[in-house]
Each structure stands twice: as structure tokens, then as C-alpha cells.
Amino acid sequence: MILLISCNISFAQNKPGKNQDKESFLNELIGKMTLEEKLGQLTLYTSDMSVTGPVIRDTYKQDIMEGKCGNIFNAYSPEYTKKLQDLAMKSRLKIPLLFGYDVIHGHKTIFPLPLGESCAWDTILSEKSARIAAVEASADGLHWTFSPMVDISRDPRWGRVAEGSGEDPCLGSAIARAKVRGYQGTDLKSKETILSCVKHFALYGAPIAGRDYNTVDMSMQSMFNTYLPPYKAAIDAGAATVMSSFNEVNGVPASANSWLMNDLLRKQWGFKGFVVTDYTSINEMVYHGNVADEYEAGVAALNAGIDMDMQGSVYYTYLKKALENKHVKIEDIDIAVYRILDAKWQLGLFEDPYRYSNIKTAKTAIMTPANLQTAEEIAKASMVLLKNENNLLPLQATGKIAFIGPFVKNKRDLIGNWSGAGNWMQSKNLWDAVVARTAGKAELLYAIGANVTEDTVLIKKMHIQEFIDKRSKDELINEAIEVAGRADIIVLTLGESEGMSGEAASRSDITIPANQQELLKRIHAMGKPIVLLLSNGRPLALTWEDKNIPAILETWFLGTQSGPAISSVLFGDYNPSGKITMTFPRSVGQVPIYYASKNTGRPFDNNIKYSSKYLDIENTPLYSFGFGLSYTNYSYSNLKLNKTSFTADETIEACIEIKNTGKMDGSEIVQLYVQDLVGSSTRPLKELKRFSKVFLKAGESKQICFTINKEDLMYYNADMERVLEPGKFKLFIGKNSNEVETVEFEIK
């Protein structure tokens, strides 16, 4: 009781005055701070609740009380965050803590992993999932999420493609804006909003060889035309914070890159928030080799415009000495402190540091029936039907159906990687859902058939020993064959475990693991109809599967409501409409492969030896960007422009007729692409510029119209000038990047 009274009295001394504006309050507060307290505000430590990296600072609680740490991540729940905030209220100036956490695709209600959700091509749903995540996270004591990850990636070997929205800057930018709006709402002082953190700035999605944390090397044109737009979109949407990436940009690690942080982010883009590093990335610059030691790393980071040091303790340890040596300026330290305190002001933490630590709110706002219903809705929209020979799907709830594979009864993998505070035991699996769905109608059979992998080293790395069936591979397969022999139709659930994608989970072989492939081929040899359900966090190489299996449904990792969502699609209660947002290669040898490639001086021609091609495989992908089937069919016709010749300032209107020619209602994602036929710099063969999800009843037709303008046709040329060059263009509208209707127009 005495402590509580003491905290309240002391805290009141730092509340802004009744009519005191933000700037005067924060500057006055900074004027009271010692250098040690300032460096504490520039410091972010993990709590001991959970760990995302190799380091725990055991003294972090004492650091908080001494003003040496102003920010904590990996701490949630109203009770726990209140206890830590109590420690901050024991410090001299009683500056409230900022609590951050990896709320990546949901907090407790887990939505599909971001790559999967992007396949819905639905920014309303993307914003809705972020809004629910913000409501739940804020109710659970959190102020800040390290999301959205907006890194464009065109290499499925990279494990973190699971966290992004795929390969395209137009779609990626639209989703980035939606996520920021969802997390931050319209007023950060609302108790149901959290700060977003755009990551990883910049270019993290293009590591050489697809190996996580590896070097990135690209031209300025690729940066500005392809990789930077989603970050800019998020900043324009009002993102409060930015995270620096692990990689280098133009030979300088991002966390020491003044051009990136000061010139581009702040001066050109007008970003006003604060920049936090990724986990210990200041320390890691020593390994990059641009600095000799951590002292130099800290100096380089602060001078580059990095405000907050995540976990590395470099700022707190070395900046005092660097200031004495005049290697950094107190003005730059004060600017960084101001930016961080400004975020706390915007959240209302100076008015009430405990406003996010409400136990009653946590009990009523988390995993509500409405949240779970939305999670199921988004999960259904995220699935992609890759193949459906002879309309094998949807299934009829009759006869004997065998469900075989490591993901039938599995719950852990359903919520995917980076599921944070999500409890996998609360997820709903496929088996329980189909049992409920087919009760009294069909006889269901089950066998696990295979573990996710037989690689003992990989099993140990992923910490999944407790989920491994101890029987031999042959015993599992033989049991599955016996079960399949009694079935009329077989549903096989195969793919990756959640730990086989995500951070530090790059793969050189992106096929289904060998033991699962053996199971699939043995079952296929029985000659019975097979439906393949894929669980994975990246595009896979599925050439054999596509050739031999009649029906393939990409389910990704769909989150808490996975089972009911998959069951709805399997049995036709929901007509799949998702389209892939990353190209699926025929083999890893094609990687990186993406739709917006450029032509060469020797384009592919099978009849010409010296043309750009492989000797052993086609150039084309297995599944093109934007591809996805439905239980119905759509026809496209009568593509027209409002005219064929335009001045630069005129608006181009393109309209096309879409008809549902099948027997089932459904939604189609209509995609518009443009090609600049002649440019001073070479241009991609196609670039996505617009998309729309259209619902059509069976037999219904609609005219869909898009407008594009000069901004859509501009690009950065070799002189890094953003230009629209006169000339001829092609415009494409279709069901994916490959199947399109085409018309030409000219810009005078």
C-alpha cells in the first residue's frame, strides 16, 4: 500500500500540466534527465517471459528501477506488465515503460501467416486481422508490435517469406497500408491501438542464395522500383516506428546507414517516428566488418539515425564514452530520446502508465467468438486451389474417406511460425472439424502415415521431439496403406512443420520432405483418388505432385481456426478464391523466379540453341503469380479502354466483362497489369497495377472497370529520376499474371 501511494504521488509530478503542450512537456522532461537516464530511454531489453534471441540481460529489472532501460519486449499480460511498470515508477523520473512484442499474425487469436493471408488479395480483411490483433494485444498490456513485415521477396528458399506478402510491390504496398491502419487506428490514444513497426528497413527480403541474414546486393533501380515501395506506403499510412534490417545496403549495414535512415527515411519520406534496431544488430556490425568493435558500432548507429538499441546494450555501455570523446553529439542523443518519449506521449502513457494494464479488459477482449469467426473467415479466403482435375473437389460427405498425414490431428503447426502469444493447444485441427462436419454421413479413417521429417538433426533444431511418432518410417507407411486400402477417397495432409519456415529457417531443398514424398508415392500407386492438402510457409517445388495428384489445395498455416476453415473448403461450404502471391517454381534451380522479370537480348526460343533457357526444365513456373482455381469457372471478354492514345495527365479507364460460367457462386480476383514496351531503362514484362475481388453468382456477368494514371506508369530511370516516358504500352487484365486479355495504348 505504501509503495502504491508513493508511486502515485511521484508519478503525478511528471504528468503534463493541464494546458501544457507535448513539445514543452517533453523538452522540459529531457532537460531533467541525466545522460544515464537518456541512454536508458534508448535501450530495449527482453524480459525473461520469453526470448527471441540468444541473450537475456539478467539485470533488466534493476535496470528499469535505475532508469537504465525505458523499454521492454517479450512481456505481456496486464498483471505482468503492471509489475514491470511498477518498477519504472520507482525510478527517479518515473518515465513509463514501452512494451513491445511480436504480434505478427494475431496475438491470442491467430490468423493465417502473412504470406497466406496475402493470398486473399483483400485489404479489408488484412486491416481487420490487424485491428483484432491490436485490440487483443492492447488488452494484454502491449503498446507496440514489430509488424508489419513488408519485405518483398522473390526467393522461396528464404524462410521469412512466410512473414511477408510475397513478390509484388503493388500488392505488398496495399497490404502494408492496411496493416498500419489496422494496428494504429485513427487515434493512438485509444486504448485499443498499438504502435506499428515497419520492418525490415531495408531490402531484407533479398538475401543472396535465400539464406537468412545473408548479404543483400542490388541496383538502386531495383531498390526504388521494386523493394522500397511497400516501406514507403507504410510510412505514408502513418507508421509510428521502423525497424532497421540485419543486412547491408550499398555496402553499409542498415543500422549504420545514414543515407537510408536520415536522407531517405526522414528527409525524403518525412518520417517523424523512431527507429529501433533488430535484435542485437548494432553488436553484429562487428561481424559485418564495417566497425572494429562495439564502441565504433554504437557511434556509427547513433550518427546514422538509429534511436533505440534492441537488446544489445551497446548504447548504454559505450555512448557516454563516445560523447566524452566527441564522437557523438548530445543533440543527437536528445533527438533520439525525444522521438521515443513522443511515442509514449501519443499512447497516453504519461497521463496513465497503466492504461493498457486492465485485467477486466483482457478477460473480455481476447479470443472472443467474433474474433474467432473473423479468423475462420480470413483462413477460408487465404486458401488457394492449385489443381482440381475432373472436379474431384469439393468432396461429398459419403462413403469412406481416409485422412492421412502428419497434419490431420496436428495442432501445433496450425498456428505457424511467429505466432507469439498464441496457444497452439487452443487451435482447432482438421480431424475434429471433419468429424463434426460429416457426423452420420461418412465413415472417416485415419493414419499419421509419416512424421514431418525423419531428419534427426532437423528434428532437434526444431525442438519437435515430443510430436514425433516413434514408430519406424516403414511401420507408419504400411499402416497408412492398410487404411487407404479401405477408403473410397484419400485426403493426404503433407508439407512443412511450422519450424521449417520463418526466421533462421532457410531451405536449399523446397520440396516436400523425402519421407512424406515416399508416403505420397506409395499411396498414389494404389490408384485411388487423392486430395493433397499442403501445410507450408513458402512456395514449394511440386512438379511430381502436380503431374500425378488430381487435386491440390494450398492451406498454408491458417491459424487458430484452421480445421473448420479447411473443412468448409473441402466439402464445398466455401468456394476457394485465393490466388498465390509468390511464384511456385518447378524446381529450386529456377529460383529466384518471379512474374515481373525482364526480357533479354536473346529471349527464350526452343528452336534456337543460343537463347535464354535451361537444358533440363522449362523456363515457366509451375504456378504463376496470381494463380488460383475455383469450384466454378470465370470467362473474361470484351476488354476495352476509354481510348487508345493519352496525354500524360489523362486518366486511363479499362473495362472488361467477367462471367461466372459454372454452377457455383464464387469470388474472382481480377488483376490488371501493364508493360512499358520501350523505356530508356529496360522494363518488366508485366507489372501489377490494380486488382479487385468480385463476387459473382452462377451464370452472372459483371463489367469491371479500373482507372490508372501517370503515377502508375512512372518509374525510376538510370539517373534515378522518377519519369513517365512517352511511348507504347500494353495493358493486361486476367485471372492471373499468365492468363490475360491484352490491349495496347500510347502515351504521347
C-alpha positions in Angstrom: 0.0 0.0 0.0 2.8 2.4 0.9 4.6 1.6 -2.4 1.4 2.3 -4.4 0.8 5.6 -2.7 4.4 6.6 -3.3 4.2 5.7 -6.9 1.0 7.7 -7.4 2.5 10.8 -5.7 5.7 10.7 -7.6 4.1 9.9 -10.9 1.8 12.9 -10.6 4.9 15.2 -10.7 5.6 14.1 -14.3 2.1 14.5 -15.7 1.8 17.2 -18.3 0.2 20.3 -17.0 -3.4 21.0 -17.8 -2.7 23.2 -20.8 0.9 22.0 -21.4 1.6 21.1 -25.0 3.6 18.0 -25.9 6.7 19.8 -27.1 7.2 21.8 -24.0 6.5 18.9 -21.7 8.9 16.5 -23.4 11.7 19.1 -23.7 11.3 20.0 -20.0 11.5 16.3 -19.1 14.6 15.8 -21.3 16.1 18.8 -19.5 15.7 17.0 -16.2 17.4 13.8 -17.4 20.9 12.7 -16.7 22.9 11.2 -19.5 22.4 7.7 -18.0 18.6 8.2 -18.0 18.7 9.4 -21.6 20.6 6.3 -22.7 18.1 4.2 -20.7 15.4 5.5 -23.0 17.4 4.5 -26.0 17.6 0.9 -24.6 15.2 -2.0 -25.3 15.6 -5.2 -23.3 13.8 -8.5 -23.4 12.0 -9.7 -20.3 12.5 -13.2 -19.0 9.0 -14.2 -20.0 10.1 -15.4 -23.4 13.1 -15.0 -25.6 13.5 -14.4 -29.4 17.3 -14.4 -29.4 20.4 -15.7 -27.7 20.8 -13.1 -25.0 19.0 -12.3 -21.7 20.1 -9.4 -19.6 19.5 -10.8 -16.1 19.7 -7.4 -14.5 16.9 -5.8 -16.6 14.5 -5.3 -13.6 17.2 -3.4 -11.7 18.0 -1.5 -14.8 14.4 -0.4 -15.1 14.4 0.9 -11.5 17.6 2.8 -12.1 16.4 4.4 -15.3 18.8 2.3 -17.4 16.1 0.8 -19.5 13.0 2.6 -20.8 11.5 -0.1 -23.0 10.8 -3.9 -22.7 9.8 -6.5 -25.2 8.6 -10.1 -24.7 6.4 -9.1 -21.7 2.6 -9.3 -21.9 -0.5 -9.7 -19.7 -1.9 -6.9 -17.6 -0.6 -8.4 -14.4 3.0 -8.8 -15.7 3.2 -5.5 -17.5 1.8 -3.8 -14.4 4.6 -5.3 -12.2 7.2 -4.1 -14.6 5.6 -0.7 -14.9 5.7 -0.5 -11.1 9.4 -0.9 -11.3 9.6 2.1 -13.7 7.6 4.1 -11.2 10.4 3.5 -8.7 12.9 5.2 -11.0 13.9 8.9 -10.4 11.8 10.4 -13.2 9.0 7.8 -13.3 9.1 7.7 -17.1 6.7 4.9 -18.2 7.9 1.8 -20.0 7.0 1.0 -23.6 6.1 -2.7 -24.0 6.7 -4.3 -27.4 6.0 -7.8 -28.7 6.0 -9.8 -31.9 2.3 -9.6 -32.8 2.8 -10.8 -36.3 -0.4 -12.5 -37.4 -2.6 -12.2 -34.4 -2.0 -12.0 -30.6 -4.0 -14.8 -29.0 -6.4 -15.3 -31.9 -4.0 -16.4 -34.6 -4.8 -15.6 -38.2 -3.1 -17.2 -41.3 0.6 -16.4 -41.6 1.0 -13.2 -43.6 2.0 -14.9 -46.9 -1.2 -17.0 -46.7 -3.4 -14.0 -45.8 -1.9 -12.1 -48.7 -3.4 -14.7 -51.0 -6.9 -13.4 -50.2 -5.9 -10.2 -52.0 -8.3 -8.4 -49.6 -7.0 -5.3 -47.8 -10.3 -5.1 -45.8 -9.5 -8.5 -44.3 -5.9 -7.6 -43.8 -6.8 -4.4 -41.9 -9.4 -6.4 -39.9 -7.0 -9.0 -38.7 -4.5 -6.3 -37.7 -7.3 -4.4 -35.9 -8.3 -7.5 -33.9 -4.6 -8.2 -33.1 -4.3 -4.7 -31.8 -7.4 -4.9 -29.7 -6.2 -8.2 -28.1 -2.6 -7.1 -27.7 -3.5 -3.8 -26.1 -5.9 -5.6 -23.8 -3.0 -7.8 -22.8 -0.8 -4.9 -21.8 1.1 -4.3 -25.0 1.8 -0.9 -26.7 3.8 -1.8 -29.7 4.1 -4.6 -32.3 7.1 -5.5 -34.5 4.8 -5.7 -37.6 4.1 -5.4 -40.5 7.0 -7.1 -42.3 6.8 -5.6 -45.7 9.9 -7.1 -47.3 9.4 -8.0 -50.9 10.9 -11.5 -51.6 11.3 -13.5 -54.8 13.3 -16.4 -53.3 11.2 -19.1 -51.6 14.4 -20.6 -50.1 14.3 -17.7 -47.6 12.3 -18.8 -44.6 10.9 -15.4 -43.8 8.8 -15.2 -46.9 6.2 -16.6 -44.5 6.0 -13.3 -42.7 5.6 -11.1 -45.8 3.1 -10.5 -48.6 5.0 -12.1 -51.5 6.9 -10.8 -54.5 4.9 -7.8 -55.8 5.4 -4.2 -54.7 1.8 -3.1 -55.7 0.1 -5.8 -53.6 2.7 -5.5 -50.9 2.1 -1.8 -50.6 -1.6 -2.1 -50.4 -1.3 -4.7 -47.6 1.3 -2.6 -45.8 -1.1 0.4 -45.7 -3.9 -1.8 -44.4 -1.8 -3.4 -41.6 -0.7 0.0 -40.4 -4.3 1.3 -40.3 -5.4 -1.8 -38.5 -2.8 -1.6 -35.8 -2.9 2.1 -35.2 -6.5 3.0 -36.0 -7.2 6.7 -36.2 -6.1 7.7 -32.7 -3.1 6.3 -30.9 -4.6 7.4 -27.6 -7.4 5.0 -27.9 -6.7 2.0 -25.6 -7.3 -0.4 -28.4 -4.5 0.7 -30.7 -0.8 -0.2 -30.7 2.2 1.3 -32.5 3.1 -0.5 -35.7 6.8 -1.1 -36.6 7.6 -1.4 -40.3 10.3 -3.9 -40.9 12.9 -4.8 -42.0 14.3 -1.5 -43.3 15.5 -2.1 -45.9 15.8 -4.9 -48.5 15.9 -7.7 -46.0 13.8 -9.9 -48.4 16.6 -10.2 -51.0 19.4 -12.2 -49.3 21.9 -13.8 -51.7 21.1 -17.5 -52.1 18.0 -17.1 -50.0 20.0 -17.6 -46.8 18.7 -15.7 -43.8 20.9 -12.8 -42.6 23.0 -13.0 -45.7 24.3 -10.1 -47.7 21.9 -8.1 -50.0 23.3 -6.5 -53.1 21.1 -4.8 -55.7 21.0 -1.8 -58.0 19.4 1.5 -57.0 16.8 1.0 -59.7 15.7 -2.4 -58.2 15.6 -0.7 -54.8 13.3 2.1 -55.7 11.2 0.4 -58.4 10.6 -2.9 -56.6 11.8 -3.2 -53.0 11.2 0.2 -51.3 7.6 0.9 -52.3 5.9 -1.1 -49.5 8.0 0.6 -46.8 7.1 4.0 -48.3 3.4 3.0 -48.4 3.5 2.1 -44.7 5.3 5.4 -43.8 2.7 7.3 -45.8 0.0 5.5 -43.9 1.4 6.9 -40.6 3.5 4.0 -39.3 4.9 5.2 -35.9 8.1 3.2 -35.8 10.6 1.5 -38.2 13.0 -1.4 -37.6 16.4 -1.5 -39.2 17.3 -4.7 -41.0 20.2 -7.0 -40.4 21.6 -6.8 -43.9 23.8 -4.2 -45.6 22.5 -1.6 -48.1 25.1 -0.4 -50.7 27.8 -2.0 -48.6 26.8 -0.4 -45.3 24.8 -2.3 -42.7 21.3 -0.8 -42.3 21.9 0.0 -38.6 24.8 2.3 -39.6 23.4 3.6 -42.9 22.9 7.3 -42.6 21.7 7.6 -46.2 19.0 5.0 -45.5 17.8 6.4 -42.2 18.5 10.1 -42.4 18.5 11.0 -46.1 15.8 8.7 -47.4 13.6 7.8 -44.5 13.5 11.1 -42.7 14.4 13.8 -45.2 12.8 12.4 -48.4 10.0 10.5 -46.9 9.3 12.7 -43.9 9.2 10.0 -41.2 8.8 11.5 -37.8 8.8 8.4 -35.5 11.7 6.4 -34.0 13.9 3.7 -35.5 14.6 0.6 -33.5 17.3 -2.0 -34.4 16.6 -5.6 -35.0 17.8 -8.0 -32.3 21.5 -7.1 -31.4 22.1 -5.8 -34.9 24.3 -3.0 -33.6 26.6 -5.6 -32.0 26.6 -7.6 -35.2 28.2 -4.9 -37.2 31.5 -6.0 -35.8 31.0 -9.3 -37.8 30.0 -7.3 -40.9 33.4 -5.7 -40.7 32.4 -2.0 -41.1 33.5 -1.3 -37.5 36.3 -2.6 -35.3 34.4 -3.1 -32.1 31.1 -2.4 -30.3 32.2 1.2 -29.4 32.5 2.1 -33.0 29.3 0.3 -33.8 27.4 2.4 -31.3 28.9 5.6 -32.7 28.0 4.6 -36.2 24.4 3.6 -35.3 23.6 6.8 -33.5 25.2 9.0 -36.1 23.2 7.1 -38.7 19.9 8.0 -37.0 19.2 4.8 -35.1 17.2 5.8 -32.0 16.7 2.5 -30.0 19.1 -0.3 -29.4 17.3 -3.7 -29.2 18.9 -6.0 -26.6 22.5 -5.3 -27.5 23.2 -2.8 -24.7 25.7 -1.0 -26.9 24.3 2.5 -26.5 24.1 2.2 -22.7 27.6 0.8 -22.5 29.5 3.0 -24.9 27.8 6.2 -25.8 28.9 8.0 -22.6 32.5 7.5 -23.5 31.7 8.3 -27.2 30.2 11.6 -26.0 33.3 12.4 -23.9 35.4 11.7 -27.0 33.2 13.9 -29.1 32.4 11.0 -31.5 28.7 11.6 -30.9 26.8 14.8 -30.0 24.4 15.3 -27.1 22.0 16.9 -29.5 21.6 13.6 -31.4 21.1 11.7 -28.2 18.4 14.2 -27.2 16.7 14.0 -30.6 16.5 10.2 -30.2 15.2 10.5 -26.7 12.5 12.9 -27.8 11.3 10.6 -30.6 10.9 7.7 -28.1 9.2 9.9 -25.5 6.9 11.3 -28.2 5.7 7.7 -28.9 4.9 7.3 -25.2 3.1 10.6 -25.2 1.0 9.6 -28.2 -0.1 6.5 -26.4 -1.2 8.5 -23.4 1.3 6.7 -21.1 2.4 10.0 -19.4 -1.2 10.5 -18.4 -1.6 7.0 -17.1 1.2 4.4 -17.4 -1.2 1.6 -16.5 -3.9 2.4 -19.1 -3.0 -0.8 -21.0 -2.8 -3.0 -17.9 -6.5 -3.7 -17.3 -7.3 -7.2 -16.2 -11.0 -6.8 -16.8 -10.4 -5.8 -20.4 -8.1 -8.7 -21.1 -10.9 -11.1 -19.9 -13.5 -9.7 -22.3 -11.5 -8.7 -25.4 -9.3 -11.7 -26.2 -10.4 -14.7 -28.3 -14.0 -13.6 -28.4 -16.5 -15.5 -30.6 -16.4 -12.6 -33.1 -12.6 -12.7 -33.3 -12.6 -16.4 -33.9 -15.3 -16.1 -36.5 -13.2 -13.5 -38.4 -10.1 -15.7 -38.1 -12.1 -18.5 -39.8 -13.4 -16.2 -42.5 -9.8 -15.0 -43.3 -8.5 -18.6 -43.2 -11.0 -19.6 -45.8 -10.2 -16.7 -48.0 -6.4 -17.4 -47.8 -6.5 -21.0 -49.3 -5.5 -21.5 -52.9 -6.8 -24.3 -55.1 -3.9 -25.3 -57.2 -5.3 -28.2 -59.1 -8.8 -29.9 -59.3 -8.8 -32.5 -62.1 -12.3 -33.7 -63.0 -13.8 -31.7 -60.2 -12.6 -34.1 -57.5 -13.3 -31.3 -55.0 -15.5 -30.5 -53.3 -15.8 -33.8 -51.5 -19.2 -35.4 -50.8 -19.7 -36.4 -47.2 -20.4 -40.0 -48.1 -18.6 -43.4 -48.3 -15.3 -44.0 -46.6 -12.8 -41.1 -46.5 -9.2 -41.7 -45.3 -7.4 -38.7 -43.7 -3.7 -39.5 -43.7 -0.6 -37.4 -42.9 1.2 -35.6 -40.1 -1.2 -32.6 -40.1 -4.5 -34.3 -39.7 -4.6 -34.2 -36.0 -1.7 -31.8 -35.5 -2.5 -28.6 -33.6 1.0 -27.2 -33.0 1.8 -26.5 -36.7 -1.6 -24.9 -37.5 -0.7 -21.5 -35.9 2.6 -21.3 -37.8 5.8 -19.6 -37.0 6.0 -16.2 -35.3 2.6 -17.0 -33.6 3.9 -15.2 -30.5 1.4 -15.4 -27.6 -0.8 -17.8 -29.5 -1.6 -21.1 -27.7 -1.4 -23.9 -30.2 -3.5 -26.1 -27.8 -6.4 -23.8 -28.5 -6.2 -24.2 -32.2 -8.8 -26.4 -34.0 -7.4 -29.2 -36.1 -8.7 -30.8 -39.3 -9.7 -34.1 -37.8 -12.0 -32.7 -35.2 -13.6 -30.4 -37.8 -14.3 -33.1 -40.4 -15.6 -35.4 -37.7 -18.1 -32.8 -36.8 -18.8 -31.9 -40.4 -19.5 -35.4 -41.6 -21.2 -36.9 -38.5 -23.6 -39.7 -39.5 -22.8 -39.1 -43.2 -19.4 -40.6 -44.0 -17.1 -43.1 -42.4 -13.7 -41.4 -41.6 -10.5 -43.3 -41.4 -7.1 -42.1 -40.0 -3.4 -42.8 -40.1 -0.5 -40.5 -39.5 1.4 -42.1 -42.3 4.6 -40.2 -41.7 6.3 -37.8 -39.4 7.0 -34.3 -40.8 10.6 -35.4 -41.3 13.0 -38.3 -40.5 16.0 -36.0 -40.3 17.1 -36.3 -36.7 19.2 -33.2 -36.9 16.3 -31.1 -38.2 14.0 -32.6 -35.6 16.4 -31.5 -32.9 16.8 -28.0 -34.3 13.0 -27.5 -34.5 12.5 -28.9 -30.9 9.7 -31.2 -32.0 10.8 -34.4 -30.5 7.5 -34.6 -28.5 5.5 -34.5 -31.7 7.4 -37.4 -33.4 5.8 -40.8 -33.7 8.4 -43.2 -32.5 7.5 -46.0 -35.0 9.7 -46.6 -38.0 9.1 -44.9 -41.3 8.0 -48.2 -42.8 5.6 -49.0 -40.0 3.9 -45.7 -40.5 3.6 -46.1 -44.2 2.3 -49.6 -44.0 -0.4 -48.6 -41.6 -1.4 -45.8 -43.9 -1.6 -48.1 -46.9 -3.8 -50.5 -44.9 -6.1 -47.6 -44.0 -6.1 -46.2 -47.5 -7.0 -49.7 -48.9 -10.3 -49.5 -47.0 -11.2 -46.0 -48.3 -13.0 -44.7 -51.3 -11.0 -41.5 -51.4 -7.9 -40.3 -49.6 -7.0 -36.9 -48.2 -3.3 -36.5 -47.6 -2.0 -33.7 -45.5 1.7 -33.1 -46.2 4.2 -30.3 -46.2 6.5 -28.5 -43.7 6.3 -28.1 -40.0 5.9 -24.5 -38.7 9.6 -24.5 -37.8 10.8 -25.3 -41.3 9.9 -21.8 -42.4 10.3 -18.4 -40.7 13.3 -16.7 -39.2 16.6 -18.7 -39.5 14.7 -21.4 -41.4 16.0 -21.1 -45.0 15.9 -24.3 -47.1 18.0 -25.3 -50.1 15.5 -28.0 -50.9 12.0 -26.7 -51.1 10.3 -30.0 -51.9 8.0 -31.9 -49.6 10.3 -33.8 -47.1 11.5 -37.2 -48.5 9.7 -39.4 -46.1 6.4 -37.7 -46.9 7.1 -38.0 -50.6 7.6 -41.7 -50.2 4.2 -42.0 -48.4 2.6 -40.0 -51.2 4.0 -42.1 -53.9 3.1 -45.3 -52.2 -0.5 -44.2 -51.7 -0.6 -42.9 -55.3 0.4 -46.3 -56.6 -2.8 -47.7 -55.2 -4.7 -46.0 -58.0 -7.3 -44.3 -55.7 -8.4 -40.6 -56.0 -6.2 -38.4 -53.8 -6.7 -34.9 -52.5 -3.4 -33.3 -51.3 -3.6 -30.6 -48.6 -0.4 -28.6 -48.3 0.8 -27.1 -45.0 3.7 -24.8 -45.5 5.2 -21.4 -45.1 6.7 -20.9 -48.5 6.1 -21.9 -52.2 7.2 -25.5 -52.7 8.5 -27.2 -55.8 5.7 -29.6 -56.6 6.4 -30.8 -60.1 5.7 -34.5 -59.4 2.7 -33.7 -57.3 1.2 -31.5 -59.9 1.7 -34.2 -62.6 0.3 -37.1 -60.6 -2.2 -35.9 -57.9 -5.6 -34.8 -59.2 -6.5 -32.2 -56.5 -4.1 -30.0 -54.6 -5.2 -27.3 -52.1 -2.7 -24.9 -50.6 -3.7 -24.3 -46.9 -0.5 -22.7 -45.6 -0.7 -22.4 -41.8 -4.1 -20.9 -41.2 -4.1 -20.2 -37.5 -6.5 -20.9 -34.6 -9.4 -21.8 -36.8 -7.5 -23.9 -39.4 -9.6 -27.1 -39.1 -13.1 -25.6 -39.6 -11.8 -23.4 -42.4 -10.2 -26.3 -44.3 -13.2 -28.5 -43.8 -15.5 -25.8 -45.2 -13.5 -25.7 -48.4 -13.0 -29.4 -48.7 -16.7 -30.1 -48.5 -17.9 -27.2 -50.6 -19.4 -24.9 -48.0 -16.9 -22.3 -49.1 -15.8 -21.8 -52.7 -12.0 -21.1 -52.7 -10.9 -17.8 -54.2 -7.3 -17.3 -53.1 -4.5 -16.6 -55.6 -0.8 -17.1 -54.9 1.3 -14.0 -54.2 4.6 -15.8 -54.8 5.5 -17.8 -57.9 5.8 -21.5 -57.4 8.9 -22.9 -59.2 9.2 -26.2 -61.0 12.5 -26.8 -59.1 14.8 -24.9 -56.8 17.1 -24.5 -59.8 14.8 -21.8 -61.3 15.0 -19.7 -58.1 14.7 -16.7 -58.0 11.7 -16.8 -60.3 9.0 -14.1 -60.4 6.4 -12.8 -62.9 7.8 -9.3 -63.3 11.0 -10.4 -64.9 12.6 -8.6 -67.8 13.3 -9.8 -71.3 16.9 -10.5 -72.5 18.6 -9.8 -75.8 18.2 -13.5 -76.5 14.6 -14.3 -75.4 13.6 -17.9 -74.9 13.1 -19.8 -78.1 13.1 -23.6 -78.1 14.2 -23.7 -81.8 17.3 -21.5 -81.2 20.2 -23.0 -79.3 21.6 -19.7 -78.1 18.5 -18.4 -76.3 17.9 -17.9 -72.6 16.7 -21.3 -71.3 17.5 -24.4 -69.3 18.5 -27.7 -70.9 16.6 -29.8 -68.5 13.5 -27.8 -67.5 11.0 -25.3 -68.9 11.5 -21.6 -68.2 7.9 -21.2 -67.0 7.0 -21.6 -63.3 4.8 -24.4 -62.1 2.2 -21.9 -60.8 2.3 -18.3 -61.9 1.9 -15.3 -59.7 -1.8 -14.6 -59.2 -2.8 -18.1 -60.0 -5.6 -19.9 -58.2 -8.6 -22.0 -59.2 -12.2 -22.1 -58.0 -15.0 -24.6 -57.9 -16.6 -22.6 -60.6 -15.2 -21.1 -63.8 -14.8 -17.5 -65.0 -14.6 -16.1 -68.5 -13.0 -12.8 -69.5 -14.1 -10.9 -72.6 -14.5 -7.5 -74.3 -11.5 -5.7 -72.8 -11.8 -2.0 -73.8 -10.1 1.3 -73.0 -11.8 4.6 -73.0 -9.4 5.5 -75.8 -6.1 4.3 -77.1 -4.0 7.5 -77.0 -3.5 9.6 -73.9 -1.5 12.6 -72.7 0.5 12.1 -69.5 -2.1 13.8 -67.4 -5.2 11.9 -68.7 -6.8 9.0 -66.8 -6.9 5.6 -68.5 -10.1 3.6 -67.9 -10.0 -0.1 -68.7 -13.2 -2.2 -68.6 -13.7 -6.0 -69.0 -16.6 -8.4 -68.9 -16.4 -11.2 -66.3 -18.8 -14.1 -66.3 -19.3 -16.9 -63.8 -19.8 -19.7 -66.3 -20.0 -22.5 -63.7 -22.7 -23.8 -61.4 -21.5 -22.4 -58.1 -21.4 -18.8 -56.7 -17.9 -17.5 -56.1 -15.4 -14.7 -55.9 -12.8 -13.9 -58.6 -9.7 -11.8 -58.1 -9.4 -9.7 -61.2 -5.8 -8.5 -61.9 -4.6 -5.6 -64.1 -1.0 -5.5 -65.3 0.9 -3.0 -67.5 4.0 -3.3 -69.7 6.0 -0.3 -70.9 7.2 -1.6 -74.3 10.1 0.7 -74.8 12.0 2.6 -72.0 15.3 4.3 -71.6 15.9 1.6 -69.0 14.6 -1.9 -69.6 11.2 -2.6 -68.1 9.5 -5.7 -66.7 7.3 -7.8 -68.9 4.4 -7.2 -66.6 3.7 -5.1 -63.5 0.6 -5.4 -61.3 -1.2 -2.0 -61.0 -4.7 -2.8 -59.9 -6.8 -5.7 -58.5 -10.3 -6.3 -57.4 -12.2 -9.2 -55.7 -15.6 -9.6 -57.4 -18.4 -11.8 -56.2 -20.5 -13.5 -59.0 -23.4 -15.8 -58.7 -23.5 -18.8 -61.0 -24.2 -17.5 -64.5 -23.9 -13.9 -63.5 -21.8 -11.3 -65.6 -20.4 -8.0 -64.5 -18.4 -5.3 -66.1 -15.3 -4.5 -64.0 -13.6 -1.1 -64.6 -10.2 0.1 -63.4 -8.6 3.5 -63.7 -4.9 4.1 -63.8 -2.9 7.4 -64.2 0.6 8.6 -64.8 1.7 7.7 -61.3 1.1 4.0 -62.2 3.2 4.3 -65.3 6.2 6.2 -63.8 9.4 4.5 -62.8 13.0 5.4 -61.7 15.3 5.6 -64.7 19.0 5.1 -64.8 19.6 8.6 -63.4 17.2 7.8 -60.5 14.7 10.3 -61.7 11.0 9.2 -61.5 9.7 9.6 -65.0 6.9 8.8 -67.3 8.3 8.3 -70.8 6.1 8.7 -73.9 5.6 5.6 -76.0 3.5 2.4 -76.4 2.3 0.3 -73.5 0.4 -3.0 -73.1 -2.4 -3.4 -70.6 -3.5 -6.8 -69.4 -6.5 -7.9 -67.4 -7.0 -11.5 -66.4 -7.3 -14.2 -63.7 -3.5 -14.4 -63.1 -0.3 -13.0 -64.4 -0.2 -15.5 -67.2 -3.8 -15.9 -68.4 -4.8 -12.4 -69.5 -6.6 -10.3 -72.2 -4.4 -7.7 -73.8 -4.8 -4.3 -75.4 -2.3 -1.6 -76.4 -2.3 2.1 -75.7 0.0 5.1 -76.2 1.2 7.9 -74.1 2.1 11.0 -76.2 
